């Protein structure tokens, strides 16, 4: 797999995770308003947030590590490159 495909694939995965996380957090916020009636959905959505947060941390962390190491072409797309010289 080429470096360009790795960059594009990670960007899509990170963006997709961010969108899913945003939607899930919005739904979780709605359940907080009426906690008494929406306790079960609040718990379910909260449990669904855990893998989404882990996915987002993993994709963002991978991108940072690769950018810092300038291994797969992320350097030109990130601020880490400008900091590292």
PyMOL commands that set and color helices and strands:
alter all, ss='L'
color gray80, all
select helices_A, chain A and resi 3-33+39-69+75-77+79-84
alter helices_A, ss='H'
color red, helices_A
deselect
rebuild
show_as cartoon
